[in-house]
Amino acid sequence: MKSPKILPMVPIQYDAVGEQILKWAEDPSEFKMLGLSQSEKDGETNLAALKVRLNDQQIQIPDRIKRVIVIQGDSETFILRLPPKEQAKQSELGIDEEINNGNNKNPSAYKAPHFYYSLIDGSFDMKTFFRSRIGDYTICGCR
């Protein structure tokens, strides 16, 4: 039996999400004022508050997500974040399917977030692009 497709979280406003993530990174007290903490044991409680905050940024957190763990690195700590096994495999199978369909050299077959196209269409703005990348990398995970 084929496993159900695991859809990644996708922000509608990458820039706004990135801006929020940067605010939390620069000032974790704002994160705590929202009733969120960086404690793994509080993961389920934090998820409800995070859902409310991220819904403001037009991100729907799927029901399959049951807890959230927040980790902030520092200049001496490298955090290697691995994607969920099922989602990584699913993404890889999708790429293999595109390659098998003859799309290996077709960039439009790769489903990149819309803001990446600003690099080639002349609408590039460095600050907006930076915040959008932060939002994409932090929220979307492997796809």
Secondary structure, 3 states (H helix, E strand, C coil): CCCCCCCCCCCCCHHHHHHHHHHHHHCHHHHHHCCCCCCHHHHHHHHHHHHHHHHCCCCCCCCCCCCCCCCCCECCECCCCCCCHHHHHHHHHHHHHHHHCCCCCCHHHCCCCHHHHHHHHCCCCHHHHHHHHHHHHHHHCCC
